Amino acid sequence: MQEKHITDKIKESYPFVDIIFGTHTLYKFPEDLYTSLEEKRRIEDVIDIDGKIYEDLPIKRDSKIKASVTIMNRMQ
């Protein structure tokens, strides 16, 4: 979702999608959902902060694993 060509394709191909958000704004999903429902408009919440750690992950790691990437979150 962080890549402009992907968000553009979603907007063009799926007009029924009300919220488009990137990995850096996942924490704002409840707010975006509320705004979309209340204002009855499409929300696009994608920011580019390449190179910054945005989820309070430690910079120094004790293991050989260099980093982790969340590929799925389960919303209930």
Distance bins in CASP14 RR format, pairs under 12 A and 6 or more apart:
PFRMAT RR
TARGET T0000
AUTHOR 0000-0000-0000
RMODE 2
METHOD distances of the structure
MODEL  1
1 7 1 0 0 1 0 0 0 0 0 0 0
1 8 0 0 0 0 0 1 0 0 0 0 0
1 9 0 0 0 0 0 1 0 0 0 0 0
1 10 0 0 0 0 1 0 0 0 0 0 0
1 11 0 0 0 0 0 1 0 0 0 0 0
1 17 0 0 0 0 0 1 0 0 0 0 0
1 19 0 0 0 0 0 1 0 0 0 0 0
1 20 1 0 0 1 0 0 0 0 0 0 0
1 21 1 0 0 1 0 0 0 0 0 0 0
1 22 1 0 1 0 0 0 0 0 0 0 0
1 23 1 0 0 1 0 0 0 0 0 0 0
1 24 0 0 0 0 1 0 0 0 0 0 0
1 25 0 0 0 0 1 0 0 0 0 0 0
1 26 0 0 0 0 1 0 0 0 0 0 0
1 29 0 0 0 0 0 1 0 0 0 0 0
1 44 0 0 0 0 1 0 0 0 0 0 0
1 45 0 0 0 0 1 0 0 0 0 0 0
1 46 1 0 0 1 0 0 0 0 0 0 0
1 47 0 0 0 0 0 1 0 0 0 0 0
1 48 0 0 0 0 0 1 0 0 0 0 0
2 20 0 0 0 0 0 1 0 0 0 0 0
2 21 0 0 0 0 1 0 0 0 0 0 0
2 22 1 0 1 0 0 0 0 0 0 0 0
2 23 1 0 1 0 0 0 0 0 0 0 0
2 24 1 0 0 1 0 0 0 0 0 0 0
2 25 0 0 0 0 1 0 0 0 0 0 0
2 26 0 0 0 0 0 1 0 0 0 0 0
2 45 0 0 0 0 0 1 0 0 0 0 0
2 46 1 0 0 1 0 0 0 0 0 0 0
2 47 0 0 0 0 1 0 0 0 0 0 0
2 48 1 0 0 1 0 0 0 0 0 0 0
2 49 0 0 0 0 1 0 0 0 0 0 0
2 50 0 0 0 0 1 0 0 0 0 0 0
2 51 0 0 0 0 0 1 0 0 0 0 0
2 54 0 0 0 0 0 1 0 0 0 0 0
2 69 0 0 0 0 0 1 0 0 0 0 0
3 9 0 0 0 0 1 0 0 0 0 0 0
3 10 0 0 0 0 0 1 0 0 0 0 0
3 20 0 0 0 0 0 1 0 0 0 0 0
3 22 0 0 0 0 1 0 0 0 0 0 0
3 23 0 0 0 0 0 1 0 0 0 0 0
3 46 0 0 0 0 1 0 0 0 0 0 0
3 48 0 0 0 0 1 0 0 0 0 0 0
3 50 0 0 0 0 0 1 0 0 0 0 0
4 10 0 0 0 0 0 1 0 0 0 0 0
4 11 0 0 0 0 0 1 0 0 0 0 0
4 20 0 0 0 0 0 1 0 0 0 0 0
4 22 0 0 0 0 0 1 0 0 0 0 0
4 44 0 0 0 0 0 1 0 0 0 0 0
4 46 0 0 0 0 1 0 0 0 0 0 0
4 47 0 0 0 0 0 1 0 0 0 0 0
4 48 0 0 0 0 1 0 0 0 0 0 0
5 11 0 0 0 0 0 1 0 0 0 0 0
5 12 0 0 0 0 0 1 0 0 0 0 0
5 13 0 0 0 0 0 1 0 0 0 0 0
5 46 0 0 0 0 0 1 0 0 0 0 0
6 12 0 0 0 0 0 1 0 0 0 0 0
6 13 0 0 0 0 0 1 0 0 0 0 0
6 14 0 0 0 0 0 1 0 0 0 0 0
6 20 0 0 0 0 1 0 0 0 0 0 0
6 22 0 0 0 0 1 0 0 0 0 0 0
6 23 0 0 0 0 0 1 0 0 0 0 0
6 44 0 0 0 0 0 1 0 0 0 0 0
6 46 0 0 0 0 1 0 0 0 0 0 0
7 13 0 0 0 0 0 1 0 0 0 0 0
7 14 0 0 0 0 0 1 0 0 0 0 0
7 17 0 0 0 0 0 1 0 0 0 0 0
7 19 0 0 0 0 0 1 0 0 0 0 0
7 20 1 0 1 0 0 0 0 0 0 0 0
7 21 0 0 0 0 1 0 0 0 0 0 0
7 22 0 0 0 0 1 0 0 0 0 0 0
7 42 0 0 0 0 0 1 0 0 0 0 0
7 43 0 0 0 0 0 1 0 0 0 0 0
7 44 1 0 0 1 0 0 0 0 0 0 0
7 45 0 0 0 0 0 1 0 0 0 0 0
7 46 1 0 1 0 0 0 0 0 0 0 0
7 47 0 0 0 0 0 1 0 0 0 0 0
7 48 0 0 0 0 0 1 0 0 0 0 0
8 14 0 0 0 0 0 1 0 0 0 0 0
8 20 0 0 0 0 1 0 0 0 0 0 0
8 44 0 0 0 0 0 1 0 0 0 0 0
8 46 0 0 0 0 0 1 0 0 0 0 0
9 17 0 0 0 0 0 1 0 0 0 0 0
9 20 0 0 0 0 0 1 0 0 0 0 0
10 16 0 0 0 0 0 1 0 0 0 0 0
10 17 1 0 1 0 0 0 0 0 0 0 0
10 18 0 0 0 0 0 1 0 0 0 0 0
10 19 0 0 0 0 0 1 0 0 0 0 0
10 20 1 0 1 0 0 0 0 0 0 0 0
10 21 0 0 0 0 0 1 0 0 0 0 0
10 22 0 0 0 0 0 1 0 0 0 0 0
10 42 0 0 0 0 0 1 0 0 0 0 0
10 44 0 0 0 0 1 0 0 0 0 0 0
10 46 0 0 0 0 0 1 0 0 0 0 0
11 17 1 0 0 1 0 0 0 0 0 0 0
11 18 0 0 0 0 0 1 0 0 0 0 0
11 19 0 0 0 0 0 1 0 0 0 0 0
11 20 1 0 0 1 0 0 0 0 0 0 0
11 42 1 0 0 1 0 0 0 0 0 0 0
11 43 0 0 0 0 0 1 0 0 0 0 0
11 44 1 0 0 1 0 0 0 0 0 0 0
11 46 0 0 0 0 0 1 0 0 0 0 0
12 20 0 0 0 0 0 1 0 0 0 0 0
13 20 0 0 0 0 0 1 0 0 0 0 0
14 20 0 0 0 0 1 0 0 0 0 0 0
14 42 0 0 0 0 0 1 0 0 0 0 0
15 42 0 0 0 0 1 0 0 0 0 0 0
16 42 0 0 0 0 1 0 0 0 0 0 0
17 36 0 0 0 0 0 1 0 0 0 0 0
17 42 1 0 0 1 0 0 0 0 0 0 0
17 43 0 0 0 0 1 0 0 0 0 0 0
17 44 0 0 0 0 1 0 0 0 0 0 0
18 29 0 0 0 0 0 1 0 0 0 0 0
18 32 0 0 0 0 1 0 0 0 0 0 0
18 33 0 0 0 0 1 0 0 0 0 0 0
18 34 0 0 0 0 0 1 0 0 0 0 0
18 35 0 0 0 0 1 0 0 0 0 0 0
18 36 1 0 1 0 0 0 0 0 0 0 0
18 37 0 0 0 0 1 0 0 0 0 0 0
18 38 0 0 0 0 0 1 0 0 0 0 0
18 39 0 0 0 0 0 1 0 0 0 0 0
18 40 0 0 0 0 1 0 0 0 0 0 0
18 41 1 0 0 1 0 0 0 0 0 0 0
18 42 1 0 1 0 0 0 0 0 0 0 0
18 43 1 0 0 1 0 0 0 0 0 0 0
18 44 0 0 0 0 0 1 0 0 0 0 0
18 45 0 0 0 0 0 1 0 0 0 0 0
19 25 0 0 0 0 0 1 0 0 0 0 0
19 26 0 0 0 0 0 1 0 0 0 0 0
19 28 0 0 0 0 0 1 0 0 0 0 0
19 29 1 0 0 1 0 0 0 0 0 0 0
19 30 0 0 0 0 0 1 0 0 0 0 0
19 31 0 0 0 0 0 1 0 0 0 0 0
19 32 1 0 1 0 0 0 0 0 0 0 0
19 33 1 0 0 1 0 0 0 0 0 0 0
19 34 0 0 0 0 0 1 0 0 0 0 0
19 35 0 0 0 0 1 0 0 0 0 0 0
19 36 1 0 1 0 0 0 0 0 0 0 0
19 37 0 0 0 0 1 0 0 0 0 0 0
19 39 0 0 0 0 0 1 0 0 0 0 0
19 41 0 0 0 0 0 1 0 0 0 0 0
19 42 1 0 0 1 0 0 0 0 0 0 0
19 43 1 0 1 0 0 0 0 0 0 0 0
19 44 0 0 0 0 1 0 0 0 0 0 0
19 45 1 0 0 1 0 0 0 0 0 0 0
19 46 0 0 0 0 0 1 0 0 0 0 0
19 75 0 0 0 0 0 1 0 0 0 0 0
20 29 0 0 0 0 0 1 0 0 0 0 0
20 32 0 0 0 0 1 0 0 0 0 0 0
20 36 0 0 0 0 0 1 0 0 0 0 0
20 42 1 0 0 1 0 0 0 0 0 0 0
20 43 1 0 0 1 0 0 0 0 0 0 0
20 44 1 0 1 0 0 0 0 0 0 0 0
20 45 1 0 0 1 0 0 0 0 0 0 0
20 46 1 0 0 1 0 0 0 0 0 0 0
20 47 0 0 0 0 0 1 0 0 0 0 0
21 27 0 0 0 0 1 0 0 0 0 0 0
21 28 1 0 0 1 0 0 0 0 0 0 0
21 29 1 0 0 1 0 0 0 0 0 0 0
21 30 0 0 0 0 0 1 0 0 0 0 0
21 31 0 0 0 0 0 1 0 0 0 0 0
21 32 1 0 1 0 0 0 0 0 0 0 0
21 33 0 0 0 0 1 0 0 0 0 0 0
21 35 0 0 0 0 0 1 0 0 0 0 0
21 36 0 0 0 0 0 1 0 0 0 0 0
21 42 0 0 0 0 0 1 0 0 0 0 0
21 43 1 0 0 1 0 0 0 0 0 0 0
21 44 1 0 0 1 0 0 0 0 0 0 0
21 45 1 0 1 0 0 0 0 0 0 0 0
21 46 1 0 0 1 0 0 0 0 0 0 0
21 47 0 0 0 0 1 0 0 0 0 0 0
21 73 0 0 0 0 0 1 0 0 0 0 0
22 28 0 0 0 0 1 0 0 0 0 0 0
22 29 0 0 0 0 1 0 0 0 0 0 0
22 32 0 0 0 0 0 1 0 0 0 0 0
22 43 0 0 0 0 0 1 0 0 0 0 0
22 44 0 0 0 0 1 0 0 0 0 0 0
22 45 1 0 0 1 0 0 0 0 0 0 0
22 46 1 0 1 0 0 0 0 0 0 0 0
22 47 1 0 0 1 0 0 0 0 0 0 0
22 48 0 0 0 0 1 0 0 0 0 0 0
22 49 0 0 0 0 0 1 0 0 0 0 0
22 54 0 0 0 0 0 1 0 0 0 0 0
22 70 0 0 0 0 0 1 0 0 0 0 0
22 73 0 0 0 0 0 1 0 0 0 0 0
23 29 0 0 0 0 0 1 0 0 0 0 0
23 45 0 0 0 0 0 1 0 0 0 0 0
23 46 0 0 0 0 1 0 0 0 0 0 0
23 47 0 0 0 0 1 0 0 0 0 0 0
23 48 0 0 0 0 0 1 0 0 0 0 0
23 49 0 0 0 0 1 0 0 0 0 0 0
23 50 0 0 0 0 0 1 0 0 0 0 0
23 52 0 0 0 0 0 1 0 0 0 0 0
23 54 0 0 0 0 1 0 0 0 0 0 0
23 55 0 0 0 0 1 0 0 0 0 0 0
23 69 0 0 0 0 1 0 0 0 0 0 0
23 70 1 0 0 1 0 0 0 0 0 0 0
23 71 0 0 0 0 0 1 0 0 0 0 0
23 72 0 0 0 0 0 1 0 0 0 0 0
23 73 0 0 0 0 0 1 0 0 0 0 0
24 45 0 0 0 0 1 0 0 0 0 0 0
24 46 1 0 0 1 0 0 0 0 0 0 0
24 47 1 0 1 0 0 0 0 0 0 0 0
24 48 0 0 0 0 1 0 0 0 0 0 0
24 49 1 0 1 0 0 0 0 0 0 0 0
24 50 0 0 0 0 1 0 0 0 0 0 0
24 51 0 0 0 0 0 1 0 0 0 0 0
24 52 0 0 0 0 1 0 0 0 0 0 0
24 53 0 0 0 0 0 1 0 0 0 0 0
24 54 1 0 1 0 0 0 0 0 0 0 0
24 55 0 0 0 0 1 0 0 0 0 0 0
24 70 0 0 0 0 0 1 0 0 0 0 0
25 31 0 0 0 0 1 0 0 0 0 0 0
25 32 1 0 0 1 0 0 0 0 0 0 0
25 33 0 0 0 0 0 1 0 0 0 0 0
25 43 0 0 0 0 1 0 0 0 0 0 0
25 44 0 0 0 0 1 0 0 0 0 0 0
25 45 1 0 1 0 0 0 0 0 0 0 0
25 46 1 0 0 1 0 0 0 0 0 0 0
25 47 1 0 0 1 0 0 0 0 0 0 0
25 48 0 0 0 0 0 1 0 0 0 0 0
25 49 0 0 0 0 1 0 0 0 0 0 0
25 54 0 0 0 0 1 0 0 0 0 0 0
25 55 0 0 0 0 0 1 0 0 0 0 0
26 32 0 0 0 0 1 0 0 0 0 0 0
26 33 0 0 0 0 0 1 0 0 0 0 0
26 45 0 0 0 0 1 0 0 0 0 0 0
26 46 0 0 0 0 0 1 0 0 0 0 0
26 47 0 0 0 0 0 1 0 0 0 0 0
26 54 0 0 0 0 1 0 0 0 0 0 0
26 55 0 0 0 0 1 0 0 0 0 0 0
26 70 0 0 0 0 1 0 0 0 0 0 0
26 72 0 0 0 0 0 1 0 0 0 0 0
26 73 1 0 0 1 0 0 0 0 0 0 0
26 75 0 0 0 0 1 0 0 0 0 0 0
27 45 0 0 0 0 0 1 0 0 0 0 0
27 47 0 0 0 0 0 1 0 0 0 0 0
27 54 0 0 0 0 1 0 0 0 0 0 0
27 55 0 0 0 0 1 0 0 0 0 0 0
27 56 0 0 0 0 0 1 0 0 0 0 0
27 70 0 0 0 0 0 1 0 0 0 0 0
27 73 0 0 0 0 0 1 0 0 0 0 0
28 34 0 0 0 0 0 1 0 0 0 0 0
28 35 0 0 0 0 1 0 0 0 0 0 0
28 36 0 0 0 0 0 1 0 0 0 0 0
28 43 0 0 0 0 1 0 0 0 0 0 0
28 44 0 0 0 0 0 1 0 0 0 0 0
28 45 1 0 1 0 0 0 0 0 0 0 0
28 46 0 0 0 0 0 1 0 0 0 0 0
28 47 0 0 0 0 1 0 0 0 0 0 0
28 54 0 0 0 0 0 1 0 0 0 0 0
29 35 0 0 0 0 0 1 0 0 0 0 0
29 36 0 0 0 0 0 1 0 0 0 0 0
29 43 0 0 0 0 1 0 0 0 0 0 0
29 45 0 0 0 0 1 0 0 0 0 0 0
29 73 0 0 0 0 1 0 0 0 0 0 0
29 75 1 0 0 1 0 0 0 0 0 0 0
30 36 0 0 0 0 0 1 0 0 0 0 0
30 37 0 0 0 0 0 1 0 0 0 0 0
30 43 0 0 0 0 0 1 0 0 0 0 0
30 45 0 0 0 0 0 1 0 0 0 0 0
30 75 0 0 0 0 1 0 0 0 0 0 0
31 37 0 0 0 0 0 1 0 0 0 0 0
31 38 0 0 0 0 0 1 0 0 0 0 0
31 39 0 0 0 0 0 1 0 0 0 0 0
31 43 0 0 0 0 1 0 0 0 0 0 0
31 45 0 0 0 0 1 0 0 0 0 0 0
32 38 0 0 0 0 0 1 0 0 0 0 0
32 39 0 0 0 0 0 1 0 0 0 0 0
32 41 0 0 0 0 0 1 0 0 0 0 0
32 42 0 0 0 0 0 1 0 0 0 0 0
32 43 1 0 1 0 0 0 0 0 0 0 0
32 44 0 0 0 0 1 0 0 0 0 0 0
32 45 1 0 1 0 0 0 0 0 0 0 0
32 46 0 0 0 0 0 1 0 0 0 0 0
33 39 0 0 0 0 0 1 0 0 0 0 0
33 43 0 0 0 0 1 0 0 0 0 0 0
33 45 0 0 0 0 0 1 0 0 0 0 0
33 75 0 0 0 0 1 0 0 0 0 0 0
34 40 0 0 0 0 0 1 0 0 0 0 0
34 43 0 0 0 0 1 0 0 0 0 0 0
35 41 1 0 0 1 0 0 0 0 0 0 0
35 42 0 0 0 0 0 1 0 0 0 0 0
35 43 1 0 1 0 0 0 0 0 0 0 0
35 44 0 0 0 0 0 1 0 0 0 0 0
35 45 0 0 0 0 1 0 0 0 0 0 0
36 42 1 0 0 1 0 0 0 0 0 0 0
36 43 1 0 1 0 0 0 0 0 0 0 0
36 44 0 0 0 0 0 1 0 0 0 0 0
36 45 0 0 0 0 1 0 0 0 0 0 0
37 43 0 0 0 0 1 0 0 0 0 0 0
47 54 0 0 0 0 1 0 0 0 0 0 0
48 54 0 0 0 0 0 1 0 0 0 0 0
49 55 0 0 0 0 0 1 0 0 0 0 0
51 57 0 0 0 0 0 1 0 0 0 0 0
51 59 0 0 0 0 0 1 0 0 0 0 0
51 67 0 0 0 0 0 1 0 0 0 0 0
52 59 0 0 0 0 0 1 0 0 0 0 0
53 59 1 0 0 1 0 0 0 0 0 0 0
53 60 0 0 0 0 0 1 0 0 0 0 0
53 61 0 0 0 0 0 1 0 0 0 0 0
53 67 0 0 0 0 1 0 0 0 0 0 0
53 68 0 0 0 0 0 1 0 0 0 0 0
54 70 0 0 0 0 0 1 0 0 0 0 0
55 67 0 0 0 0 0 1 0 0 0 0 0
55 68 0 0 0 0 0 1 0 0 0 0 0
55 69 0 0 0 0 0 1 0 0 0 0 0
55 70 0 0 0 0 1 0 0 0 0 0 0
55 73 0 0 0 0 0 1 0 0 0 0 0
57 65 0 0 0 0 0 1 0 0 0 0 0
57 66 0 0 0 0 0 1 0 0 0 0 0
57 67 1 0 0 1 0 0 0 0 0 0 0
57 68 1 0 0 1 0 0 0 0 0 0 0
57 69 0 0 0 0 0 1 0 0 0 0 0
57 70 0 0 0 0 0 1 0 0 0 0 0
58 65 0 0 0 0 0 1 0 0 0 0 0
58 67 0 0 0 0 0 1 0 0 0 0 0
58 68 0 0 0 0 0 1 0 0 0 0 0
59 66 0 0 0 0 0 1 0 0 0 0 0
59 67 0 0 0 0 0 1 0 0 0 0 0
60 66 0 0 0 0 0 1 0 0 0 0 0
61 67 1 0 0 1 0 0 0 0 0 0 0
61 68 0 0 0 0 1 0 0 0 0 0 0
END
